[in-house]
Amino acid sequence: MTILERRSRATDQGTHPIAMPSMVSIEMWERFSFYGMQAILAYYLYFQATDGGLGMATSEATALVGAYGAFLYLCTFAGGWIGDRVLGAERTLLTGAGLLVGGHVALSALPGFLGLIPGLLLIAAGSGLLKTAAVTVLGQAYPAASPRRDAAFQIFYLGINVGALLGPLLTGWLAERHGFHAGFAAAAGLMVLGLVVYLAMRPRLMASLGAETARLLTRPTQPLAPARARLIIIAAVAAVALVVALLAVGVITPARLAATFLVITVAAALLLFGQMFLSPAVTPGERRRVLAFVPLFLASTTYWALQSQIYGVLAVYSDVHLDRTVAGHEIPAAWTQSLNPFYILAFSLPLAWLWVRLGSRGPASSTKMGVGVIIAGSSMLIMLPFVGGGENSTPFLVLAAAIGTLSLGEMLIGPIGMASTAIHAPRAFATRFSALYFLTLAIGTSLAGTLSTFYDSTSADSERTYFLSVAAAAILIGVVCLAASRALRRHLTAEGSGEA
């Protein structure tokens, strides 16, 4: 029996190949360390030096968090390119894991900006490489028609959220009790553990894949000449180094950096859309489907701008205004960032059951996403009656309700937006169309960083204006997306081009 036959037989019998626990494990530990680090990052940036922080202005700290998030999602494009053209998916995964370990170690071991800059750059690059490669390896481990493939990716998504849930709890507690570098050290240790576990499983993984699939995953599918690959990588590193130098000497501020990433990511999205609209390889029917994707793109971008408030503005709010007393004990502010993955895990099964139960009677994808944006935008309104108060003025349940509402919106946007890319993608742009979804995350996080510069936790009027403006803009965009999608869906249905 061949390797492929054994893999097919195993999945048909209800078991999973070793690739599934291997990928779930390393992705869970990567998310554990990443979200653990991110949970305390804003506090590390704006806390005073006497409290172990770097003493940045709050607005600069939240803008830098947004810029960092945008850079990370831009690195997913580099990860896909390196996997396809230079290293192959599995070796890209290993490289990404190594970069992550180096980044977390730098952040935990080196003081101040000496550790911050290389640490964040390495973590962003490592996450970008690992994230894209892990999905590729997991997908290749299953025969094309395997009924277990969807279940494997559901477990993979579960692992991500388990890591995101637990990471802030550990690092937040350590940072409060033993300092920020203890929290960063824990994130480093978790990533080292994830890499060690993967390396221990790797021989079995490669053997289970078979020689042909192993070669496919360890070699580039579209190899680039080594000299040209080196030139491109050196140019990219030099560009990043230039930006870091300009940031270090004050030519570029964190706020300008977030705005710069916003301009770059929006321009990249417009370029991709323009290529698809103008390409002769795209049929008229495919062009209409691309047009129908525009409201979904806008909805997804708006949501991620809202969701990224958790790591910036709402992180600051949790520190300065929130009554964090739970069951008689004050919890670390960073723990509030575990609320979103907790709600995602809680909502996943009921909503999956609901969509199956509704079947063809359920709402269209575009309707779900438009409503999701409106729900997510409404979460900011929950905060309005409590803004402008002093220390401990906002009950914990208010923030929990706001993040719960935001997370419910995510369940109507995140998974559906990902699935919609396959429905709307032109045949000639299948891979690049998937990149559009990641661009919504990059645009959203950079937009959140840019918006956060207008937030002032010391001014009641500023806080009220900020939350009201963000909520109103999101709800309006949700309504526009619903109206536009409905009109486009009528045209597509009439012409037999599919669902908007």
N, C-alpha and C positions, 0 to 999 in steps of 0.2 A: 504493500500500500504506500503510495507517495505521500510526501509531506502535505501537499494540498488536499489530498483525499482525507488524510487524518484530521486536518483542520476543519474541513467541511463536515466530516462525520461527527466530530466533537461538538461543533456548534449546532448541528441538527439534533443531537441528543440532549441539548440544553446546558452544555458546559461551555466555558470560555477558554480561549487560548491564553498562554502565560502573558501575552502582550497586554491583556486587559488589566490584571493586577499590577503589572510593571508600570504602565502609563498612568493608571489611577494613583499609584503610590507616589511617583515622582512629582506629578502635578499637584497632588494634595499637599506634599511637603513644601513644594515651591510656593503654593498659595498661602500655606500656613506661615512661612517665613516672610513672604511679600506683604500680606495684609497685617501681620504682626509689626513689621517695620513701619508700614504706612500709617498705622494707628497712632504711633507716637511721633511721627515725623514733624507735623505742624507744631506740636508743643516743643519739640527740640529746637526748632527754628526760632520761635518767638519768646520762649522763656528766657529770663535774664541769666547771665553767666553765673550769678550766685545760686541759681536753682538748677544749674547744669546745662542750660541752653545756650544758644548763640546770640540772643538779644536782638534779633531782627524785628522790624516793625511787623505788626500782625498782618497788615495788608500785603506786605512783601512776602511773608511766610506762606500765606494762602495762595498767592499768585505763583510762587515757586512750586508748590505742590501741584497746581494745575498744569504748569509747564512741564514738570517731570512726568505727569501722567500722559500728556500729549506725546512727549518724546518716546515714552515706552511703547505706545501703540503705533507710532511711526516705525519703531524698531521691529514690529511684527512683519512689516514689508521687507526689511532687510533680512529677517529670518527666513522668509519664504524664498527670497532670491538666493541666499547663501545655500539653502537646502537644495534648490533646483539646479544651481549653476556651479557650486564650488565644492561642498562637502557631502551632500546627500543628507536625507532627513535625520537618520539616527546619529550620525556624527555631529550634525548641527545641534541635536538635543544634548549630546554630551558636552559640546563646547559651551552651549548656553548654561548648563548646570555649573560648569567650571567658572564661568564669568560671574554667575550669581553668588557662588561661594566667595570668590574674591571680593565682590562688592560688599557683601554683608560683613566680611572680616575687616575690610577697610573702614567701614562705617563704625564698627564696634571698637576697633583697636586704635585708630588714629584720631587725634583730638581736632575739634573744630572743623573749619573748612578744609583742612588738609585731608580729613577722612570723608567729609560730606560730598565733595565734588566727584572724586573718583568712585566713591561708593555708589552714589546715585546713577552715575553713567554706566557702571558695570552691571548694576542690578537691572536697569532699564534694558540694556543690550542683551543681557542674559535671559530676561523674561521674554523679550521679543523673539529670540531664537528658540527657546524651549517651548513656548506656547504653540507656535506654528508646527514645529517638528513633532510634538507629542500627538497632535491630532492626525498628522500624516501617518505616523507609525501605527497608531491604533486602527485607522481605517484600512491600512494595507494588511493587517493581521487577519481580516475576515474575508472569506469568499464574497464576491460581488452580490450574490443573492441570499446571503446568510440572514436568517430571521433574527439572529442574536445581535446584529450590528447596532440597531437602534437602542437595544437594552444596554449594550456596552457604553454607548455615548451618554445614556442617562446616568449610569453609574459614574462615569467620568465627570459629569456635571455635578453629581452629588459630592464626589471627592473634593472638587473645587470649593464648594460651599461649606463643607465640613472644615477645610483648612481655613477659609475666610472667617468662619465662626470662632474657631479656637485660637487663632493667631493673636488677635487683639487682647484676648483674656489673659494670655501668658505674658506678652510683652508689656501690656498696660500695667499689670501688677508689679512686674519686675522694675519698670521704669519709675513707678511711684515709690517703691520700697528701697531700691538700690541704685537708682539713677538711669539715665537714658542709655548709657553704654552697656549696662547689664541687659536691657531690653534688646538692643541691637545684637549683643552677643548671643542671646537666645535665638534670635532669627538666624544668625549665622550657623549656630549649632544644628538647628532644624534642617537647614539646607544641606549641611554636610551629611546629616543622617539620611536625608532623602537620596543624596547621590550615592552614598555607601550601599543603601538598600538596592538601588537600581543596578549598581555594578555587580552586586551579588546575584541578582536575577538575570543579568544580561546574557551569560552563556546559554542558559535555558531558553531565553527569549530568541536569540539568534538561531539556535538549533530548531526551535519549533516553527520558525518562519520558513525554513528551507533555503537552499542555496540561492535560488533565483530571486526570491523576495528579499533575502538578506543583501544580495548584491544591489538590488533596486534601492534599498534604504540606506546603504552605506556609500553609494556613489551618486554623483549628480546625474539627474535625468537629462539635463541639457548642458553638458560641461562647457565651461568657458576656458579659453586659453589661460594658463596659470599667470602669465605676465600681465594680461589684461585684468584678471581678477585682482591681482595684487595692486595694480594701479588704481582701480576703482575703490578698493578697501582703504588704501592709503589716502586717497582724496577725501573719502568720507570721514576718516579719523581726523584729518587735517581741518576739515570744516567744523567738526565738533570742537576741536581744540581751539580754533579761532573764536567760536562763540563763548567758550569757557573763559578765554583770555579777556574778551570784551566785557563779560560779566564781572570778572575779577577786578578790572580797573574802573568799573562804573559806567562805561559807555552804554551798556545794556543793563537795565534794571530788571529784577524779577517780573515786574508788571509788564515791561516792554517785551520780555522774553515770552511770556504767556501770549501776549498779543501777536508777536511774531509767529509763534507756532499756529495761532488761530488763522492768520493770513495764509501761511504755507499750506495748512491742511484744507482750508476752503478752496484755495487755488488748485490743489491736487484733485479735489472732488470735481470742480468745474471742468478741469482738463479731461478727466476720465469720462464724465458725462458728454462733453463735447466730442471726444473721439468716437464714442458709441453712436451718437446722433449723426455724425458725418461719415462714418465708415461705410464704404460700399459693401462690406462683408455682412452688414446688419440689414436684415430684411425689413420691409415696412411694418409687418406684424410685430417683429422683435423691437423695433423702434417705438412702437406704441406701448409695449410692455415696459420699456425703459422709462418712458414718460410717466407711466402709472406708478413707477417705483419712487419718483421724486417726492410725493407726499410722505411715503413710508420712510425715506431717507431723512426728511425734515423731522418727522415724529421721533425717530430713533435718536437723532442728534440732540433734540430738545430734552429727551429723557435723560441722556447721559450727562448733560449739563446740570440737570437737577440732581441726579444721583451723586455726582461729584461734590455737591455741597456737603455731603456727609464728612468728607475728609478735609474740608477747608472751613467754610463758614460755620457749619453746625458743630464742628470739632471745637472751634473757638467758643461758640455759644455754650456748649456743654461744660467748658472750663469755667466761664465767668458768670453764667446765669443759672445753670441747672442745679436743682436740688437733687443730688445723686445719692441720697439716703434710701437704701433698699433693705427692708427687713432689719432696720436698726443699724446698718453699717453703710458707711460712705464708700461707694465704688469708684475706681479710677475713671476719669473722663474718657479715656481711650476705650473703655468697655462698651460705650454706646455704639461704637462702630461694629460690634458683633450683632447688633439688632437687625441690620439688613439681611445678612445671610441666614439668620434665625427665621425671619419671616419668609424668605425664599424657600427654605426647606419646609416650613409649615404650610405654605400655599401650594406647593408643587403638586402633591397628590390630589387634593380636592379639585383643583382646576383641570388637571389632566382627566380626571373622572368626568367633570362637567362637559368638557369638549367632546369626549367620546359619547357621552349620553345624548348630547344635542345633535351630534352627527351633522347631517346636511342642513339641519335647522339652525345651526349655530351662526353667529355673525361672521362676516367676511374678515379676512386678515387686516385689511385697511381700517375697518370699523374698530376692531379690537385695539389696534395701535393708536388711533385717534382718541378713543375713550381712555386708553392707558395714559396718554399725555395729559388729558384733562384731570384724571384722578391724581397723577403724580404732581401736577401743578397745584392742585387743591391742598396737598400736604403742607405747602408753605403757609396757607391761610390758617391752619391749625395753630401756628406759632404766633399769629398776630396779636391776640389778646394779652399775651404775656411778655412781648418785647419791651425793652427799655427798663426792665426792673433791675434790681441789684443782685447781689450774690444770693444764690439759693432761691430766687424768686419764681422760677419756673418748675412746676412739679415734673418729676421724672416721667410720669405717665403721659404728659403732653408730648414730650419728644418721642416717646415710644409710639404714640398714636400717629404722629407725623411721619416717622420713618416706616411704620407699618403701612400707611396709606401710600407712601412713595414706593414701597416694595410691591404692593398690589399692582400699581401701575407698571412696574418692571415686568411682572409676569404676563402682562398683555402686550409687551413690547419686545423684550430681549429675545426669547426663544422664537417668537413669531417673525421678528425682523430677520433673524438668521435664516430661518426656513424660506422666507420670501425671496432671498437672493437667488436661490436655485430656480424659483418659478419665473422670475423676471429676467434672468441673465440671457443675453444673446449667446448663441453657440460659439461665436468667434471670440467672445470676451468672458468666458466662463470664470477663469481664475481671477482676472482683473476685476470682474464684477463683485466677487467675494471680497476683494479689497475695499470696496465701497462701504461694506458694513463696518470694517475696522476703522475706516475714516470717520464714521459717526462717533465712535468712542474718542478718537483723537481730537476731533473738532469740539465735542462736548466737554472734555476735560480742560482743554485750553480755554474754551469760552467760560467755564466755571472759574478758572484762575483769573481771567480778565475781569469778570463781574465782581469777584471777591474784593477787588481793590476799592470798590465803592461801599464796602461794608465797614461800619465803625461800631464796635460793641460798646463804646462809651457814650454813644448818642442815641437817645430814644427815637428821635425823628429819623435818623439815618437807618436804624434797624427797621423801623416800621416801613419806611419807603422801600428799603431793599426787599424785604419779604413780600410786600404787596406788589411791587413791580415784577419780581421774578414770577410770582404766582399768576398775575394777570397776563403776562407775556406768554407763559406756558399754556394757560387755558385758551387764550386766543389762537395760538398756533395749533392746538388740538382741534379746535372748531374748524379752522381753515383746512387742516388735513382731512377731516371728515367730509367737508363739503367738496373739496377737490377730488378726493378718492371716489366719492359717490358719482360725480360727473364723469370721471375717467372710466369708472367701472361700467357705466351705461354704454359708453362708446366701445369698450373692449368686448362686452357681451354681445353687442349688436354685430360686431365684426368677427366674432369667434376667436378672439385673441387671448382669452383667459381672464383670470380674476385679477382685479387691482388690489 
